[in-house]
């Protein structure tokens, strides 16, 4: 169904199977575990060390990151890193600050304090604008243009000029194929179904081969087959293009498809670990159970602190 | 823009400066934006028909409303040739840019290497082109079929109409920043346009108004648009007043376009 063309991409990821043991769409227990994932090891704020792929600096590094929206502090002094070349899942209930965090990384969020480095530059740096692909939660495309016209326009912004016309055409065709909309290329975006429109939005982010893809709930409301296909696409992008993906979801079962997880709740980071390490640490069977375990533990600690006061 | 994301030592050597989005316009991105705006309109033939035909219909009506007094039609008709493009472009632009803001495409574009000037200029170019066609139709109808008695060159009427359209586009872009919904955007039309309409000299000569209102009308750009039209109506040559009027309208349009660009924020709360 999906069209992968690994041959046309830089073959810089030869060792991908050995280094990442592709969790694509299978049962949990993907990661054999780097080192002994003893339950005692603190996962909080660990910078993805121990991964052989981590020679380069992390794709995203946050220190003391806070975001204020109106009267509310939406993100509270976060510290985390997103390793390069992997899929990091950003999971948490609605309203916990996932989208705000993503907007901060992309550089569209105002009132960000602390340190936030993206691909070696401060978030929002103009040089990053061609290197990051960003998909907002609601599909942001022009409803009164066809799929191809939408992509043509955004491609012309990313890679302007008449000289680049052929390259643009190729890119657009590939992006449409990537999201499996080739048969709908000439349909108006406004006439497509919700899932199809969100795939148009995703295709825009895939233009121009970004190094970092920030995807805000890209699989919400899609049928299981499509969801599986998209996750396969994400893994393909990470492996053959060496791109970093930061993908948010409030559906916990998608966690098992990620290399790393950032669990969020109420503007804070609850855990930063591989899915396996998380399960081992909490002794839970599923990421959802692990999340609940962590929430309960956090509430417990907070209560104890209060009562000792 | 004004965030305090503190740059870290590891980051940002100014030597590898990005393709500057701030100052200069990027011609290909601007024309791509203009082409996109026009392409969007092409999928909406009803809007195009309304844009083109409504001014003509109004002029036609007006001609026969003043069937007994052709002099009055000359005065009002010429003024309206300048006012129509301003109003229609104001409406279309304010709604179009509001949609861009609310649909998330603006956020997406500003996260891409698109300069704010490119976007604004793209819009101005697209709607300016539309305004040329609209004004040409209306002017041709008025001059050739409705016997609008113009002393000067119809080309000058067209020039003023085009500048008015640009002014409308600029005002629409600017105002859309303050509208949170289509309802509000539409209400800005009476708020921004109607006072100018009342004070521009269409209903009463500006020097016969209460001095306070005359002073206000002196600083409203539409007054000069109507003045310019009337200069063409009465004089065969380009008068100094005409040149002044044209420069003022063009200057206002540019100024408001800059203000409009300043309302675009890459970072939003």
Interface residues (C-beta under 8 A of the other chain):
Chain A: X57 X69 X70 X106 X107 X108 X109 X110 X111 X112 X113 X114 X115 X116 X117 X120 X121 X122 X123 X124 X125 X126 X127 X129 X130 X132 X134 X136 X138 X139 X140 X141 X142 X143 X144 X145 X149 X153 X154 X156 X157 X158 X160 X161 X162 X188 X204
Chain B: X1 X2 X3 X4 X5 X6 X7 X8 X10 X11 X12 X16 X17 X18 X19 X20 X21 X26 X28 X29 X32 X33 X35 X36 X39 X40 X43 X44 X103 X104 X105 X107 X108 X109 X110 X111 X112 X113 X114 X265 X266 X267 X268 X269
